[in-house]
Amino acid sequence: MCQKSMLTDTILSVPLMLNILADIYAEECVKFCIKSGREVKEFLEIDILNVYEKIFKDNCKKYSKKIFINVDDPVIVQAEERKIEKWRQIYMAIAAKKLLKLLYSEENLTDTEGTEIYERGFITGQTVGEYSFIYNTMEEYFAADWFTRKIFPNNGSINIDLLEYLLKENAPQKEAKSKNKKDDGQKENKLDVPKGVRSFAYRFILKRLKELREAGNETIPEEDKKRISAFIIEFFHQAWHNQESFQLAAIFDMTKMFCAKEQIQDVLKVKKLLENVPFTSSAQLELSVQIHDFYFDPEATNEVLGQRDLNKIMELTLKNTNYPLFESLYATMKEREIYSEDDFVTKTFDSFEKFLLKQDLKDRLFAKDLFWWFFEHRQMKQEEVLGKLNEVFEESIKNNKPKFPERHLAGYLLTSFWDLKIREETEDRNNKEGAEKEFVEGLFKNLKESENFYRFLYAINCTTREDLLLKSVEAMREYGLDFTCYDGKSVLFHAFSDNNTFLLQNLLKLLHKSEIEAQISANICGGTSLTQQCTKGNYLCEVILQELVNKFGSDVVGLFFTAKVKETK
């Protein structure tokens, strides 16, 4: 639901921070899901500064509740707001003193009220008076907030020198040291701003500049505007790649206010931004095209887009499971006549197939959405789908790879077509049953020739579709198939060998007792039966026995512990 951004790089990898995020955004996410419906076609994009501000205020609110202060009482609200600002100043001072030592000139920290600072949950320390943030990113956030307030003091002016300082690797006062001499025991004074602080500071500064513009502040001298443009250009390059489209939109507005058109044209040309930017959202794609159009012209933009590797764009789209981006990519390429519809569909479908032949997708709904799109635009019929499945299984037999990497393509293709043509297009129950039977018959007619049943079941299983698995088992019985694969081994034995617990459990639930007994007792692997394999201590033995006991009762245990098996053991 949340678009990949700085947020996913800093918070989502920390379980406790993720829990905090879920807590503060719970209500907003519920509203978003209700508005969007069950199948979300857009992402909830979250401003990283708002996230940390919410985390800070939520922490203050919870502490007040902890000491039995009614934060919902209107009389107390103003006092609580003043206390929040007081603790903001404390946290900013601690963070700035540690991360921006040579900029922080205050002699003493604001009063921290004894041990309360440790009880609030953000700060820890081995002794009283020692302060360390429990989250590095929170420390960077407060240091950046402190730094930005120094650039934009309350009198409405802008400290341009400090703003330019942020763009430098090191401050201009840094003194060179002799390689052969010690500087009287003094350490070299590095005045650079840490990377994490810099990242937050860019966002704070951009936010303040946007507020100044919206307030109609035209008092910035022209000379200062030129110096601000250096910052804008620097962040323009970063915003293009940081995967947060609202930042790119904001910086686009700033470039029109502070930068000459030629400056941005040079950046676009030298950095080759449109040529190299990885598209990560539909909004980012559309903004990138809009910006390039503004500073050049549509023909120049089309020329650049036409040179982009569509396979690489498609691969990133698939890895991020971003269906809105795919739709936006199609609309952009078609409307701007960079690709014809047939050419785009053919190229992207080939990329999709190749991707699924190598790996799985993170989102099954995304796979279904994408296949449905291709079914519509390629006008794929049942015969083509079945033929494609048959090709996949035949190729799998030739390669004879035990893990069947083609299962993802076969499984998603099969279940997506099943959903589209069988479950959703057939409203009448009688017609639905007839369509299901026709589809299964056509499928098994191809599979019967290859006798590749385990791989077929494996493909269905990888999409966790129990309904289609049930139809498949029923069809195998109807066609008199004995659940034996092309190599003479049973489907249960293959599931056991692959440690495929989910498929093993589901097959044990669906098969009859006689079918199970025949499969686990037969010597189908060099004289070794599944029964004998289970007695060797494999953890799946417990899974099998539990499912059998649940279904048939304790008498089935004897299947696995016969006298013959004990002797073999």
C-alpha positions in Angstrom: 0.0 0.0 0.0 2.8 2.4 0.8 5.0 3.4 -2.2 8.6 2.5 -1.8 10.6 5.5 -0.7 13.0 6.8 2.0 10.3 5.5 4.4 10.9 1.9 3.4 14.6 2.2 3.6 14.7 3.7 7.1 11.6 2.5 9.0 10.2 -0.7 7.5 13.4 -2.7 8.3 13.0 -2.0 12.0 10.2 -4.1 13.5 9.5 -1.7 16.5 9.5 1.3 14.2 7.1 -0.5 11.9 4.8 -1.2 14.8 4.8 2.5 15.7 4.1 3.4 12.0 1.1 1.0 12.0 -0.2 2.6 15.2 0.0 6.2 14.0 -1.4 5.5 10.5 -4.0 2.9 11.4 -7.0 5.2 11.0 -5.7 6.8 7.8 -5.0 3.5 6.2 -8.5 2.2 7.0 -10.0 5.3 5.4 -7.7 4.9 2.4 -8.7 1.2 1.9 -12.4 2.0 2.2 -12.1 4.8 -0.4 -10.0 2.7 -2.8 -11.9 -0.6 -2.5 -10.5 -4.1 -2.0 -8.3 -4.0 -5.1 -6.1 -1.0 -4.6 -5.0 0.6 -7.9 -3.0 3.4 -6.3 -0.5 3.8 -3.5 -0.8 5.7 -0.2 2.2 8.0 -0.5 3.5 9.2 2.9 5.7 12.3 3.5 8.7 11.1 5.6 8.7 14.3 7.6 5.1 13.8 8.5 5.8 10.3 9.6 8.5 11.4 12.1 6.5 14.3 13.3 3.6 11.9 14.0 5.9 9.5 15.8 7.2 12.3 18.0 3.8 13.7 18.9 2.4 10.2 19.4 5.2 9.6 21.9 4.4 12.8 23.8 0.7 11.9 23.9 1.4 8.4 25.2 3.7 9.6 27.9 1.0 12.1 29.1 -1.6 9.3 29.2 0.9 7.2 31.1 1.1 9.8 33.9 -2.7 10.2 33.8 -3.1 13.5 31.9 -6.3 13.7 29.9 -4.8 14.9 26.6 -8.4 15.1 25.1 -9.5 17.8 27.6 -9.7 21.1 25.7 -8.4 23.0 28.8 -5.2 20.9 28.8 -4.6 20.9 25.1 -2.8 24.2 24.9 -0.6 23.3 27.9 0.3 20.0 26.2 1.2 21.8 23.0 3.6 24.0 24.9 5.1 20.9 26.5 5.5 19.2 23.1 7.4 22.2 21.8 9.6 22.2 24.9 10.6 18.6 24.4 11.2 19.3 20.7 13.7 21.9 21.7 15.4 19.4 24.1 15.6 16.6 21.5 16.9 19.1 18.8 19.6 20.3 21.2 20.8 16.8 22.1 20.8 15.7 18.4 22.5 18.9 17.2 25.2 18.7 19.9 26.1 15.2 18.9 25.8 15.3 15.1 26.5 18.9 14.3 29.2 19.6 17.0 31.0 22.5 15.2 27.8 24.2 14.3 26.2 23.8 17.8 27.3 26.8 19.9 25.0 26.7 22.9 26.9 26.0 26.1 24.3 23.9 27.9 21.3 21.8 27.0 17.8 22.9 27.8 16.6 21.6 31.2 15.8 17.9 30.7 13.9 17.6 34.0 16.0 14.9 35.6 15.2 11.3 34.7 12.0 12.1 32.8 13.9 12.3 29.5 14.7 8.6 29.9 11.2 7.6 30.7 9.8 9.1 27.5 11.2 6.3 25.3 13.4 8.2 22.8 16.5 8.6 24.9 18.7 6.2 26.7 22.0 6.5 28.6 24.3 4.5 30.9 24.4 7.3 33.4 22.2 10.4 34.1 23.4 13.2 31.8 24.4 10.8 29.0 22.0 11.0 26.1 21.6 8.6 23.2 18.6 8.3 20.8 17.4 4.7 20.6 16.7 5.3 16.9 19.5 6.8 14.7 16.9 8.2 12.3 15.1 10.1 15.0 18.3 11.7 16.0 19.0 12.7 12.4 15.5 14.1 12.1 15.8 16.4 15.1 19.3 17.5 14.1 18.0 18.4 10.7 15.1 20.3 12.2 17.5 22.3 14.4 19.7 23.0 11.4 16.8 24.1 9.2 15.6 26.5 12.0 19.0 28.1 11.9 18.7 28.7 8.2 15.2 30.1 8.5 15.0 32.1 11.8 11.7 33.5 13.0 12.3 37.0 11.6 11.6 35.8 8.0 15.1 36.0 6.7 17.2 33.3 5.2 20.8 32.4 6.3 22.1 31.9 2.8 25.6 31.2 4.1 24.4 28.3 6.2 22.2 27.0 3.3 25.3 26.9 1.0 27.2 25.2 3.8 24.9 22.2 3.5 25.9 21.7 -0.2 29.6 21.5 0.6 31.4 18.3 1.5 33.4 20.2 4.1 33.2 23.8 5.5 35.5 26.4 3.9 37.3 26.9 7.2 38.8 23.4 7.2 42.5 23.8 7.6 45.0 21.6 5.7 47.2 19.5 7.8 50.8 18.5 7.1 51.1 14.8 6.4 54.3 14.6 8.5 53.3 16.8 11.5 50.8 16.4 14.3 48.6 19.4 14.9 49.5 19.9 18.6 47.3 17.0 19.5 44.3 18.6 18.0 42.0 16.4 15.9 41.1 17.4 12.4 37.8 19.4 12.5 35.5 17.9 9.9 32.5 20.2 9.4 30.5 18.2 7.0 26.8 17.4 7.7 26.2 13.6 8.2 24.4 11.9 5.3 21.3 11.1 7.3 20.9 14.7 8.6 21.5 16.0 5.1 18.7 13.8 3.7 16.2 15.1 6.3 17.5 18.7 6.0 16.8 18.8 2.2 13.2 18.0 2.9 12.8 20.5 5.7 14.4 23.3 3.6 12.3 22.5 0.6 9.2 22.6 2.8 10.2 26.0 4.2 10.9 27.4 0.8 7.5 26.2 -0.4 5.8 27.9 2.6 7.6 31.1 1.8 6.4 31.0 -1.8 2.8 30.2 -0.9 2.9 33.1 1.6 3.9 35.4 -1.2 7.3 36.4 0.3 9.0 38.3 -2.5 11.5 40.0 -0.2 14.4 37.6 -1.1 17.1 39.7 -2.8 18.1 38.6 -6.3 21.6 37.8 -5.3 20.2 35.4 -2.6 17.9 33.8 -5.1 20.9 33.0 -7.2 22.6 31.3 -4.3 19.4 29.4 -3.3 19.3 28.1 -6.9 22.5 26.1 -6.2 20.6 24.3 -3.4 17.6 23.7 -5.6 19.7 22.3 -8.4 21.4 19.9 -6.0 18.2 18.7 -4.6 16.6 18.5 -8.0 19.0 15.8 -8.9 18.3 13.9 -5.7 14.5 14.3 -5.9 14.5 12.8 -9.3 15.8 9.5 -7.9 14.5 9.4 -4.4 11.2 7.6 -5.3 9.0 10.2 -3.7 6.9 11.9 -6.4 5.6 14.7 -4.2 9.2 15.8 -3.5 9.8 15.9 -7.3 6.6 17.9 -7.8 7.7 20.4 -5.1 11.2 20.8 -6.4 9.8 21.3 -9.9 7.9 24.3 -8.5 11.0 25.6 -6.8 13.1 25.4 -10.0 10.6 27.6 -11.8 10.9 30.1 -9.0 14.6 30.2 -8.3 16.4 28.7 -11.3 17.0 29.7 -14.9 15.7 27.4 -17.5 19.2 26.9 -18.9 20.5 25.7 -15.5 17.9 22.8 -15.3 18.5 22.0 -19.0 22.2 21.5 -18.2 21.4 19.2 -15.3 19.0 17.1 -17.3 21.6 16.8 -20.1 24.7 16.2 -18.1 23.1 13.8 -15.5 20.9 12.2 -18.2 18.1 12.0 -15.7 15.3 10.9 -17.9 17.6 8.4 -19.6 18.6 6.8 -16.3 15.9 7.3 -13.7 14.3 4.1 -12.5 10.6 4.5 -12.8 9.0 3.5 -9.4 5.5 5.0 -9.5 3.0 6.2 -12.0 3.2 9.7 -10.5 6.9 9.8 -10.8 6.8 8.6 -14.4 4.2 11.2 -15.4 6.1 14.0 -13.6 9.5 13.0 -15.2 7.9 13.3 -18.6 6.1 16.5 -17.7 9.4 18.1 -16.5 11.4 17.0 -19.5 8.6 18.4 -21.8 8.7 21.7 -19.9 12.5 22.2 -20.2 12.8 20.8 -23.7 9.9 19.7 -25.9 7.7 16.6 -26.4 9.8 15.4 -29.4 13.0 15.4 -27.4 11.2 13.6 -24.6 9.9 11.0 -26.9 13.3 10.4 -28.4 14.7 9.7 -24.9 11.8 7.4 -23.9 12.2 5.5 -27.2 15.8 4.7 -26.3 14.9 3.4 -22.8 15.2 -0.4 -22.4 11.6 -1.5 -22.0 12.7 -4.9 -20.6 14.6 -3.2 -17.7 11.7 -0.9 -17.0 9.3 -3.9 -17.0 11.7 -5.9 -14.7 11.7 -3.1 -12.1 7.9 -2.8 -12.4 7.5 -6.6 -11.7 9.9 -6.6 -8.8 8.0 -3.7 -7.2 4.6 -5.3 -8.2 3.4 -1.9 -9.3 0.3 -2.3 -11.5 -0.5 1.4 -11.6 3.0 2.1 -12.9 2.5 -0.5 -15.7 -0.8 1.1 -16.7 0.8 4.5 -16.7 3.8 3.2 -18.8 1.4 1.7 -21.3 -0.6 5.0 -21.6 2.5 7.1 -21.9 4.1 5.0 -24.6 0.9 4.6 -26.6 -0.3 8.2 -26.4 3.1 9.6 -27.3 3.3 7.0 -30.2 6.6 5.6 -29.0 5.3 2.1 -29.3 2.2 0.8 -31.1 -0.2 -1.2 -28.9 0.7 -4.5 -30.5 4.5 -3.8 -30.1 4.2 -2.8 -26.5 2.0 -5.7 -25.6 4.2 -8.2 -27.3 7.4 -6.9 -25.7 6.1 -6.5 -22.2 4.4 -9.9 -22.3 7.7 -11.6 -23.3 9.4 -9.8 -20.4 6.6 -11.0 -18.0 7.0 -14.6 -19.2 10.8 -14.5 -18.8 10.5 -13.0 -15.4 8.1 -15.7 -14.1 10.3 -18.5 -15.6 13.1 -17.4 -13.2 11.3 -16.3 -10.0 8.1 -15.7 -8.2 6.2 -12.5 -7.7 5.7 -10.9 -4.3 2.0 -10.2 -4.9 -0.4 -12.7 -6.3 -3.1 -10.1 -7.0 -0.6 -8.2 -9.0 0.1 -11.3 -11.1 -3.6 -11.8 -11.7 -4.2 -8.1 -12.6 -1.3 -8.2 -15.1 -2.4 -11.5 -16.7 -6.0 -10.2 -17.0 -4.6 -7.1 -18.8 -2.7 -9.3 -21.2 -5.7 -11.6 -21.8 -7.7 -8.6 -22.8 -5.1 -6.9 -25.0 -3.8 -10.1 -26.6 -7.3 -11.5 -26.9 -6.1 -14.8 -25.6 -8.4 -17.8 -25.9 -8.6 -21.0 -24.0 -6.8 -22.9 -26.6 -3.8 -20.5 -26.5 -3.6 -20.7 -22.7 -3.7 -24.5 -22.7 -1.2 -24.6 -25.5 1.1 -22.3 -23.5 0.8 -24.5 -20.4 1.6 -27.6 -22.4 4.7 -25.9 -23.8 5.9 -25.0 -20.3 5.4 -28.6 -19.0 7.1 -30.2 -22.0 10.1 -27.8 -21.6 10.2 -28.7 -18.0 10.5 -32.4 -18.7 13.3 -31.7 -21.2 15.2 -29.7 -18.6 14.4 -32.2 -15.8 14.9 -29.6 -13.1 13.7 -31.0 -9.7 12.3 -27.7 -8.3 10.4 -26.9 -11.5 11.2 -23.1 -11.8 8.5 -22.8 -14.5 5.8 -23.4 -11.9 5.3 -19.7 -11.3 4.5 -19.0 -14.9 2.3 -22.1 -15.2 0.5 -21.5 -11.9 -0.3 -17.8 -12.4 -1.3 -18.2 -16.0 -3.6 -21.1 -15.1 -5.3 -19.5 -12.1 -5.6 -16.1 -13.7 -7.3 -17.5 -16.8 -9.5 -19.7 -14.5 -10.6 -16.6 -12.6 -11.3 -14.5 -15.6 -13.0 -17.0 -17.9 -14.6 -19.4 -15.5 -15.3 -17.7 -12.2 -16.2 -14.1 -13.2 -17.4 -14.2 -16.8 -19.9 -17.1 -16.2 -22.8 -15.9 -14.1 -25.2 -18.8 -14.6 -24.3 -21.7 -12.3 -25.1 -24.4 -14.9 -22.9 -22.6 -17.5 -20.2 -22.2 -14.9 -20.0 -25.9 -14.1 -20.0 -26.7 -17.8 -17.2 -24.1 -18.5 -15.2 -25.6 -15.6 -15.6 -29.1 -16.9 -14.6 -28.0 -20.5 -11.5 -26.2 -19.2 -10.4 -29.1 -17.0 -10.9 -31.6 -19.8 -8.9 -29.5 -22.2 -6.2 -29.1 -19.6 -5.9 -32.8 -18.7 -6.0 -33.9 -22.3 -2.7 -32.1 -22.7 -1.4 -33.2 -19.3 -2.3 -36.8 -19.9 0.1 -37.0 -22.7 3.0 -35.6 -20.7 2.1 -37.4 -17.5 3.5 -34.4 -15.7 0.9 -34.3 -12.9 3.1 -33.4 -10.0 4.5 -30.4 -11.8 1.0 -29.4 -12.7 -0.1 -29.7 -9.1 3.0 -27.9 -7.9 2.2 -25.0 -10.3 -1.4 -24.7 -8.8 0.0 -25.0 -5.3 2.5 -22.2 -5.6 -0.5 -19.8 -6.1 -2.2 -21.3 -3.0 -5.5 -22.0 -4.9 -7.2 -24.9 -3.1 -10.3 -24.6 -5.3 -8.4 -25.4 -8.5 -6.4 -28.1 -6.7 -9.7 -29.8 -5.7 -11.0 -29.6 -9.3 -7.8 -31.1 -10.5 -7.9 -34.1 -8.1 -11.6 -34.7 -9.1 -10.6 -34.7 -12.7 -7.7 -37.1 -12.1 -10.1 -39.6 -10.6 -12.6 -39.1 -13.5 -9.9 -39.9 -16.0 -8.8 -42.9 -14.0 -5.3 -41.5 -13.3 -3.3 -43.0 -10.4 -1.4 -39.9 -9.3 1.8 -41.2 -10.7 4.2 -38.8 -12.4 6.2 -39.1 -15.6 9.1 -40.7 -13.6 6.9 -43.4 -12.0 6.9 -41.7 -8.6 3.8 -40.7 -6.8 2.7 -37.0 -6.4 2.9 -37.5 -2.6 6.5 -38.7 -2.9 7.5 -35.7 -5.0 5.8 -33.3 -2.5 7.7 -35.1 0.3 11.0 -35.0 -1.5 10.6 -31.2 -2.2 9.6 -30.5 1.4 6.4 -29.0 -0.1 4.4 -29.0 3.1 1.5 -27.0 1.8 0.9 -29.3 -1.2 1.4 -32.4 0.9 -1.2 -31.3 3.5 -3.7 -30.3 0.9 -3.3 -33.6 -1.1 -3.7 -35.6 2.1 -7.0 -33.7 2.8 -8.3 -34.3 -0.7 -7.2 -37.9 -1.4 -9.1 -41.0 -0.4 -7.6 -43.4 2.1 -7.0 -46.1 -0.5 -5.3 -43.6 -2.8 -3.0 -42.4 0.1 -2.2 -46.0 1.1 -1.2 -47.0 -2.4 1.1 -44.0 -2.7 2.9 -44.3 0.6 3.4 -48.0 0.5 4.6 -48.6 -3.0 8.3 -49.1 -3.6 8.7 -46.3 -6.1 12.2 -44.9 -5.4 14.8 -47.5 -5.8 13.0 -49.9 -3.5 12.4 -47.2 -0.9 8.8 -46.4 -0.1 7.4 -43.1 1.3 6.7 -45.0 4.5 10.3 -46.0 4.9 11.4 -42.4 4.1 9.2 -41.1 6.9 10.7 -43.4 9.5 14.1 -41.8 9.0 13.2 -38.8 11.1 12.2 -36.2 8.4 10.0 -33.5 10.0 7.4 -34.0 7.3 6.6 -37.4 8.9 4.8 -35.5 11.7 2.9 -33.4 9.1 1.7 -36.5 7.3 0.7 -38.4 10.4 -1.2 -35.4 11.8 -3.2 -34.9 8.6 -4.0 -38.6 8.4 -5.0 -38.8 12.1 -7.2 -35.7 11.6 -8.9 -37.3 8.6 -9.1 -41.0 9.3 -8.4 -41.5 13.0 -5.4 -43.1 14.8 -5.7 -46.4 13.0 -3.8 -45.0 10.0 -0.6 -44.8 12.1 -0.1 -48.5 11.4 0.6 -47.6 7.7 3.9 -46.1 8.7 5.0 -48.4 11.4 4.6 -51.9 10.1 7.0 -54.7 11.2 8.6 -54.7 7.8 9.4 -51.0 8.1 10.8 -51.4 11.6 13.1 -54.1 10.3 14.2 -51.8 7.4 14.9 -49.0 9.9 
